């Protein structure tokens, strides 16, 4: 497993991490035993970054990770959690008192005195341009409640606002073959500032696995069913905001590109999609989710894939330009 420094946290993390939204059982049942098995498989495969949030299963994801850490004190896992979506998305709720309340709950759930990394969880845009917010986060660092802080954002503009603050350690943003805008400014700005980039939704909610057809359906409690219109949260989190049928057609072309890539021999389409993101200059870690041991192991295996050819990136860009640029590039 290749490793990189996660921005201003100073910590070395695996280039493939583990996203744990699904372990909160917010969109499909996952037993605690199965969730623990996924964590173990990822760690045994070289993953050293778990990403979670206080709202994943209303703390269930954090609590399960906390149990794993307690049973495996020498694991060396860095946990990046998130806060800010337990309250109405009103900038007035983003206060030092609330930050203390939220981080105290996460510290309890995870069973730690100091949280490795706390990210504001896609807060209102104005929050990310408010200087006092960063002062309050600096206070939490000084008090020892958190070791470092970052942000999880929806848009490039939000990312750039956070990167401009000297205390920001990392930025988490949607980045995949169907969402290329962060390549324009965010990755260069983050690299120049020494800010880590955590790439989320790297498979565009599964589209980039190449397994879906236009007839594919999902469970009623799966965000790929209930959030296609953005009624629950930012629609960009579901299929990266692209039209599902158009995404299926593009994914079929992506699968053909992956199959023809010499450096990707023996890899699945999903593994090639993950490898491409992980190999981008400026990306610290990619955090695909996993619902099974097999999936966790296959994801982690991408951390040692040889460098893909420059021609592959050219082909990905051309695919994006044809299918998605006009519809989504300006939006996020």
Phi, psi and omega in degrees: 000124175287154180228159175215162174281132180274077174052222184281002172292332183077359183271143174273128180229160177290147180291337171249118176257197179227120171276139188236022175304315184296335180285348173282352179062034177281340180216073181112134185291134173225119181290160179296322178298317179294320179296316179296323179296322178295315178300315181297314181298318179297312181297319179294337180268005175104001179288131179234014176227117172253129177251131181218192178198154182291343180263356179288107185065029182053040179103353182298317180299313178300316183296319178294318176298319178301319177296320178296316180297320180297321181278346182227066187295344181257017186293332182073016181286133170266132180250122174256113176252178183222154180217158173121355181247018173271354181235167174303143184281064179250125180307333180294342180276353182266083185234164178299321179298317178293320179300318178296317180299312183293316181290326176299320179295316179294322177298320177294314180300317184274346179071037181231154176282321183233127177282134183298312182209127176244129181245133170297130192267085179046060182286172173306144186306320184297332180300321186286351177249012182259114187299323183295334177299314180291326175299318179295321177293322175299324178297318179297324176295314181298326180280349178086007178287328179226148178273329182200162178224155177211195181222150168246129190230164175262324189241159176299318181299320178295319179299315182294324177297318180289320180300329182291343180271130187294345180270348183290122182271327186205158174231129175255130186211151177290126181209120178198181183295344177256006179217088189259353186304323179302341179292333186295308186232324189294310181298315177297318181294318179296317180298317180295327183269353183076026179264135179284151175241122174255117183268120179249168183052046187290345179250016179051052179058032177098346180304320185280007170283340182076009185266346185273150171238173179293346179267355182295134176238163181230162181299156182299328181269010178268131182299339177288350172259305191274348184245019181295337178260004179076020184285339182260321178198181185308125183297342177295342178282344182251115185056027181058019178084004181271154175299133187300311183295320177294322178296322177297316180297317179294324181294328177294321176292320178298319179301321179293320177297317181297319181294333183269354183282118184302323183285351185254018182303130178086357181265151174283166177301317180298319180296322178295319179299318178293317181299320182299316179293315183297333183270358179292137179296122179107345177278129179274312182204151178246138188237071174292150173276168176209135179252359181215161177300316181300316180295318179299318180292319179294320177298313183297327181300337181294339182293353178236018181289138176300159181299129176288159185286150175304327179297333178293317178297320177300318180292322177298316180297318179296321178297315179299316181299319181288321188264323196233335189307312184298326186275326190236344190298321181282341189284317184247000000 
